[in-house]
Amino acid sequence: MPTTPRKYSVSDRIYADYWIETAFPLEDAAAAMAGEQSSGTFLPVPGESEALKASTAAVVEQVTELDAGSQPSLPGAGVPRGEAAPKWRRAAVRLSWPLANMGPSLPNLLATVAGNLFELQQFSGLRLLDVSMPDAFAKAYPGPAFGIEGTRRLTNVHARPLIGTIIKPSVGLSPAQTADTVRELVEAGIDFIKDDELQADGPHCPFAERARAVMQVINAHAERTGKKVMYAFNVTGEIDEMRARHDLVRDLGGTCIMVSLHSIGLAGLSALRRTSVLPIHGHRNGWGLFSRSPAIGVSYIAWQKLWRLAGADHMHVNGLANKFCESDESVIASAKECLTPMFDMDDRTCVVMPVFSSGQSARQAPATYQALGSTDLIYTCGGGILAHPDGIGAGVRSVREGWEAAVADESLEQYANTHPALSRALETFGR
């Protein structure tokens, strides 16, 4: 039976902001983007009537010229015919589309705002900077089930960051060895532990054996102390595998699962979210593919919105003074975006817990708190805890003490005078 086409208001529009570089007139280049990503193509075709274009064509909302260069940032760009010495102009461009072009579908939204336009010959540089969606997307997708409030409820950690770590070495440990490390961590007072993204269900550490060994330790510790540590088990795999692994973690009493977002895709995360009863920890490994070049790719500001809406409860944002190439300004902007509602329907819509990681220790706590202005975060330290010279327990204490000093607006050095674990961390982990 044919279905009645769904009608959307003319105000139901999707907006996307871009940075572009081109040798062509800016307005012409922007029009090429709009045409490629809606009803147009490189030549007029039968059926592309004025009425059709009026209802489906992308609109160039704004073009703001920025600066120019003498060389193209990327290879393969074309130049206007007869142009001997092209000028490579840069601009900020905003496009919009009617929601009726694709409906509230994240995979098809991605094809629209970040599709073939990256390959157009008119451009020697193009980045998607931001995207905004109408409320229809919030009605179509459930978003995070737990977010900040649910994560705090499950861990019973309030008014401070969750102090976390990653199982290291990343791969190579057996289930029993992993459980031994977890035992040291939970006894040290850790709040959160995660699998490394490289460890899922390898033959030396099968998922089911690891989950049972780890949860035996966590459950025993919870029964003895009342504190149940959250462990994010990496369930990344095919959809049926992820669901089966989720169910095992649930049945064992676990309180979190983790996925590699790029590996499973938007549809994979959305499918997992529909049946999950546990928080979903979203790992962004591979994001450097979209971020490393300033001339092409997708800003994390835009990228993370799609994953939040698809159902991630926690989102990695890197960390200050990290071991990667991301600037501190970018890290904080990403974290703040995770704490910002996406829609007007509710002031908590799709708000998620930012996860700081990568070369973190007690040292970055004050700067992180000062820049973010919030303790709603998971602060994960691998070497910053596991490599503390006085052991894992001292590593956990040092990070917690670093955050105590940060919130109290006291210098780390002053606080370390009466906190030996923090003092040793400051000696060990350089500036």
N, C-alpha and C positions, 0 to 999 in steps of 0.2 A: 504494500500500500504506500503510495507517495506521501511524503511528509510535507507539512506546510512550512515554507521557509520562515525562519525566525527573523523577526523585525527588530532592529536596533534604532535608537534615537540618533539623529544627526550629530548630537553632542558626544556620542560614544565613539571617541577617536583614540587612536594610539599615537603617541608622540615619541620621536627618537632624535637625540642630539648627536652630531658627528663633528669630527675634525677632518678637514679634507685638504689635500694639496693637489693642484692641477695646473696645467699650462693653458687650459681653455678658459674662456670667460666664465666667471664663477656662477653666474645665473644659468648658463648653458650646462655646466657640469652638474649643478644641483638638479636641473630638470632631467638630465640623463639618469641620475640616481632614482628620482621619483618614478620615471617611466619604467625603468628596468624592474623595479620592485612593486609595480602595480599593473596597470592595464597595457602599458606601452611596450614596444620593442624597437629594434633599430630602424624599421620601416613601417609605414602605415599598413595595416592589414584589414581585410574585409571584416565587418562586424564591430570594429572599434568606432562606434558612433559617438557623436558629441554627448548624447544622453548617457551612454555607457561610461564615457570618461568622466562625466560630471558626477556620477554616483560611485565610481570605484577608483579613480586615479588618486595617487598620492599627491599631497599638496606640499609645495615648498613654502613653509611658514616663515622662514627667516634665513637670510644669508648675511653674515657679518665678516667682512674682510679683516684679516689679522696682519700677516706679514708676508714676506716672499723670500725665495731662495734662488740661487743661480744654478743649482743642480737638483735633479729629482731624488727623492729619498728612497724610492724603490725602482727596480728595473721593470722594463716592459711597458712603460707609460707612453701614450701617444702624444703628439703635438699637433696644433692646428696646421692645416695645409699651408705651405709657403712660409711658415714661421722659422726663420733662420736662427734666432737667438731667443728661445722661449723663456718666459718668466714664470717661475713656479710659485703661483699664488696659494696662500693658505687662508682658510676661512672656517668659521663655525657655521654649521648648517642645521636647521631643524626641519624635519619632515613629519607629516602626519598622514594617517590612513584611516579610513572608516572601518570600524570593527566588523562590519558586515562582510568585508573581504575574506576573512578567515574564521570569524567567530572567536570565542574565548578559548583558544587552543595554544598552549605554550610551544609545542613543536612547530606549529605553523606560524606563530608569532616570530620565532627565531628565524625561520626561513624568510620572513618578510623584512625584518630589521637588520639581519646580519647574513644575508644570502649572497647572490651573485654580484652585488654592488662592489664587493672587494676586488673583483676581477676586471672591472670595467677599464678599458684603455684610457679613459679620460683622466684617471687618477694615478698619481705617483705616491699617494699616501691617503689613508682613510681609516679612521678609528670610530667605533661606536662608543660614545661617552656616557649616555644615559638613556633610559627608556621609561615611559610611564604608561600605565594601562588603566582603562576605565573599570568601574566597580564590577562589571560583568565577570571579570577574571576572578575576583575574590569570591563570587558566588559559584563559579564553576570549579574552583580548586579549594581544598580544605586548608591549605597552608600548614604551618607547623602545629602539631598536636600538643606540644609541651612548651616549647620556647623557654623563656627565662623562668617564669613562675613554676612551670612543671618540673624543670630541672632542679630548681632549688627545693621544691617539695620532696622530690625523690632522694636527694642527697642530704636534706636537712641542713643545708649550708645557707646562711642568710647574712646580709649586710657586709659581705666581703666576697672577693673572688673565690671561685673553686680553684684549689691548687691541684694541678694535675701533672702527669708525666706520660711518657711513651715507653713501651717495652723495648729495651735495647739489650743486645744487638737486634737490629731490625728483623733479621732472619737467622736461622741456625739453631735457635733454642728448641728443645723438645717441649712437649706439654708439661712435663714434670719440672723442667728448668724454668719455664715461664711461670708456673705456679709458685715456685720458690721465690722468684723475684717479686711476685705479687704479695706473697706473705710478708716479705720485708717492708714493702710499701704500705700495706694496710696497717701493719703494726706501728709504722712511723707516723700515721695520721693523715695519709694522703686522702684527697676527696675524689679524685678522678684519675683513671688510667685508661689508656687506649692502646689497641694493637697498632703497630706500624702499618702503613698502607701497603707495604710490600708483603705482609704476612696475612694470608687469608686461609688457604686450605692446602698448603703444600704437604708433600709426603713425609717430611721430617717433623711436621707439627700439624697434624690433621685437625680441622676445625672442631669436630665433635669432641675429640679427646682433650683439646686445649680448653674448650668451654667448660667441660665437666671438671677438669682439674682446677681451673681458676675459680669457678663458682663454689667449689667445695671450700676453698680458702676464704673467699669473701663471705659466704653464708656462715661459716664457723665463727669468723670474726664478728659478724653482725649479731649473732646469737650471744656472744660473750660480752660485747661492748655496747650494742645498740646502734652502732654506726655502720651503715651499709654503703660501702664504696661503690661508685658508679664505674663500671668497666665497659668501654665501647668496643664490642667485638666486631671485627671487620668481616661483614657478611657479603662483600662484593662478589658478584658472580652473575650467572643467568638468573632470570626472574624467579623460576621455580626453586633454584638453589638458595637465593636470598630469602625467600619466604620460609623454606624449611629450616635454614639456619636461624632466622628470627624466632621461629616457633620453639626451637631447642633452647635458645637463650631465655625466652619467656618461661618455658617449663622449668628451667633450672633456677629461676628466681632472679635472672639478670635484669638490669634496668636500662640498657642502652645498646644500640647497634651502630655500626659505622659503615659508610659506603664511600667509595671513590667516585665522585660525581661525574667526572668526564668519562669514566669507564662504563657506567651504567646508563647515562643519558637521562634527559628530562622525562621521557616516557617510563624508563625503568624506575626512577625515583618516585614518580607519581603512582605507579602500580604498587610499589612497596608501601608507600604511605597509606594507601587505601585499606590495607589489611594489618598494618603495624599497630601494636599497642604499646610500643616502646619509643623513647626519643630516638631520633635519627641524627647521628653526628655526621655532618657533611664535610668530607675532606676534599680540598680543591687541587690536589696534585695534578700537574699538567697545565695549570693556569698560566704559567710562564709562556706557553706557546702563544697566548693571546695578548700578553702584557709586555713582553721583553722589548719589542720594538716600539718606539714612540710614533712610528709612521703607519702602523697597521695593527689591527686587533680589536679587542673589546675591553673597555674599562671594567674593573671589578665592581664599580658602582652599578653598572647596568647588569653585569653577569650574575651577581649574587641575588638580585631581585627574582630572577627566574627560578632559582633553586629554592629560595625561601617559599615562594608561592607553591612550588611543587611538593614541599613538605619537609624540608630540612629544619631541624630544631637548633642545631649548632652550625656555625660557619667559620672556617679558618680564615684568618686575616693577616697571617704572618706576625711579626713582632718588631718592636723597636730595636735598632742596632742589630738587625738580624743577619744571618749568615748568607742570605740571598742578595739579590740586587735591588729589592724594593726600598724606596725611600720611607723615612718615618712619616712624612706627611701623607703619603699614599696609604700607609697602614692605618693611621688614625682616621682618615676619611672613610675607609672601608668599614672600620669598626663602628663609627658613628652611624653609618648608613644601616648597619644591621640593627641598630637600636631605634631606627626611625620608622614609624608606621608607613605602609605603602599606600593605603587607601584612606578615604575620608570617613568610611563607615564606622570605624572604631579606633580609638587612640592606641590600641595594642595590636592592630592588624599586622600579622606576619612579622612581628618583632622577634628576633632570635638572639641567641647567646653568641657573641663573637668569641673566637678561640684564638688566643695569642700563642705563638709557638715560633720555633726556629732560633736557636742560640740564646734562649731566655734564661735568666737567673734572677736572683734577688736584686741585682744591680738596676734592671730596667723598671722595677716596680714604681718608684716615685715619678719618673717621667711619663710612664704609661697612665698612671692615675691623673696626673696633672693635665695631660693632653686630652684624655677621654672624658674626665669628669664623672666617672661612674665606676662602681665595683661590679657591675653586671657583665662578667666575663669569665671565661675559663682560661687560666694562666698555666700553660703546659711547659714544663722544663724537662728536657731529656738529660743532657750532661749537667745542667745546672742543679739537678738533684742527684742523679746517679753517680756523678763524678765528684761529689763533695768529699774532701779529704778525710772527713770524720765519719763517713758512711751515709747511707741512704736516709736514716732518721734525721741526721743533722742537716742533710740537704733539704728535706721537707720543712724542717723548722726554719731554716734560713730564708726560704722563700716566703713563708708565712710571716716571719718577722720583718722582711723587707716591705711587705704590704702593710703591716701594722704601722711601720714608720711612715710610709707614704700617706696613709689616711690620717695619721696624727700630725702631718706636716712637720715631721722631724727628720733631720738629715740621717742618711744611712750610717754615716760614720759615728754620729752621736749615739744613735740607737744601738750600734754594735758594741759600744763600751760596756753594756750590761747584757749583751746577748752573744755568747761565744759562737754559736752556729752561724749567725750572720757575719760576725767578724771574720771567721775563717773563709766564708764564701767571698767576701770582699777581697781578701788576700788572694784567693784562688782564681776568681773569674775577673779578668782584667777590665779596664775601663773601655 
